[in-house]
Amino acid sequence: MQLIKNELQIGLEKPVRLLHVTDSHVALVDEHDDARKHELAKRLGSPDKEKYLAEQVAYAEQHCDLLVHTGDLVDFVSHANSAMARNLLQNEAIFFIAGNHDYSQYVGEAWEDDAYRMNSYMQMGYGLGVPMFFNARVVGGVNLVGIDNSYYRFADWQLWRLKKEAEKGLPIVLAFHDPLFEQALYDYHFERLPGEPCTYLVGCDEEHLLRYSEFRAVQQRPDKPTLDMIDYIKSEPLIKLILTGHLHFSFESNVAENLPQFVTGSGFDGVAREITLY
Ligand SMILES: [Fe+2]
């Protein structure tokens, strides 16, 4: 396991330690899954993925107050993946918010929108036994708030719920799958992968979408509720930190003054981030 360590002062009486894990992309199948899913599992599966996930959970149980998983726990929806995820997420030591792959049927085969997501959600058996679209939990005086933004957008109701959480008056750590647009992260992404058709960030304006392929611009262009959510996140002083994944590399920057955003690399590579809040 490759452990990145951070400390952040947010004014707690006693420190709270989080283990941030994201993008495990577990790819399991069983006899209930069709031939195409078996093909995917053959191509994308690896025992290392489950091994690293088990190591990360064990580490968090031993050393941290909570494991925060920001999605793509599985690579695609299958009977075996849903059974694994449902079982894992029963663990009270884990806080989860979903990513795009958690709803993906065959990886990149369809336009993914609310209807697609709900279809997968129902196929899993109405989700995985924990809240998947909005999740909140108080741990040691910190309010962990997870918001599903896995299709690059937020919804009005999620902003309403986040404001409701802020009424508790506790410092908030936000967790979501897709990182927010930030210039240094945008630049780094294209520097690292100049051939990419996009940066997979939420809230790119038209100027920054110019470089995108048409398909990726349509997929990732923010709508009004998304922009409203981003404005609120940047202006609410109770929000102290954003934890994200999706990009499969690690990066740290600030999306606003005093608001760091940590992108953590892939759980399937063994990467995890230990954050001590104090
Ligand atoms: Fe993702």
Boltz pocket constraint, residues with backbone or C-beta under 6 A from the ligand:
constraints:
  - pocket:
      binder: B
      contacts: [[A, 72], [A, 99], [A, 100], [A, 101], [A, 177], [A, 246], [A, 247]]
      max_distance: 6.0
